[in-house]
Amino acid sequence: MSSLKALKDGDTFDTSGVVFLDFWGESCGSCKRIMPLIEMLDDKYEDVSFYGVEDENGSSWFSEYEVQAMPTFLILLEGEIAARLVGTVSKKELMESIDGALG
């Protein structure tokens, strides 16, 4: 469903810089509705690494980052959580969180 790089159980990723993690599920209607916005942000922010973590293939990541609801968006700065947004969020909220991490 997503054009984001998929992060699955057992995968690793570079945590340097700013990383955006989108925790989603195929059966999550809100996740599907917001996906075009997330993909647009992926295109807009070339200095941010975007990853999609699907519940069926990335359950270890859900546990590691204590994700309990979908959608959940984490913005990491040098491997540390700089922002956590849960549920239906606006483009403005997402962009402000990303811009805040970018400094």
N, C-alpha and C positions, 0 to 999 in steps of 0.2 A: 504494500500500500504506500509506503513512504519512500521518497527518493533520498532520504538521509542515509548516511552510513549506518549500517546495522551493528549494534553492539550486543553480542550474544554471550551466553554463559561460556566461560573459559577464554574469552577474548581479552586483549589488553588494549589500552589506548594511551596516547601521549597526553599527559595532564599539564604540560607546560602551556603558558598563556591562558587564554579564555576558552572554555569548553562549554557547550550547551548540550544538556542531556534531556531528551524528550521521552518520558516514560508513558507508554500508551498500550492499548489493547485493541484487537480486531473487533471485539464486541462493544467497544466504548464509543457511543455516539458523539459525545463531546470531543473525543480524540480525533475522530474523522472530520468533524466540522472545522476544527482549528488547524488541521494539517496543512491546508494551502497557505495559511499565514506563516507557519513555521518554515515551510519551504521557501517562501518569499524572504524571510529573515536570513535563511541560509545563503541565498543569492546575494543579499544586501551586505552582509557582514563577512567580508573575505578573510578577516583576521581572526575569526572565531571558528572553531571546529564544532560542527553539529553532528550529533549521534542520536539515532532512534533506538530505544530499548523496548521491545515488545514483551508483554507479560509472559507469553508462552515460550519464548526463546531466551529470555534474560532474567529469569527469576533470581539468580544469585545477585544481580545488580540491584534489583528491587530491595533485597535484604540488606545489602551492603550500605545503600543510601537511605534505608528506612522509609521506603516509599509505600504508602498504604492506600493511596487513592489515585485515580487516573482521570484526566491527565495530570501529571506532575512534571514540572520543568525545573531543572537545576542548572545554575550557572556556576561553573567552577573557575576559580582564579588560582593558577599555580597549584591545582589539585585540591584546594579547599573550597567549600561551599560558600559562594559570595551571595547567592540569592536562591530562594526556593519559592516557587509559585505553584499553587494547587488549584485545580478546577478550571472553570472557564475564566480566562483572563483576557484583557484587551491588548491590542497591538501596542498601545502606549505603555502599558505596564511591562510588557516583554522588552520593548526597546529601552525603556528607562533602566531596567535591570541589566541588560547587556551593556548599555553605555556606561553605567556605573562601574561595572567590572573592567571595562576597557580604560576607564579613567579619563 
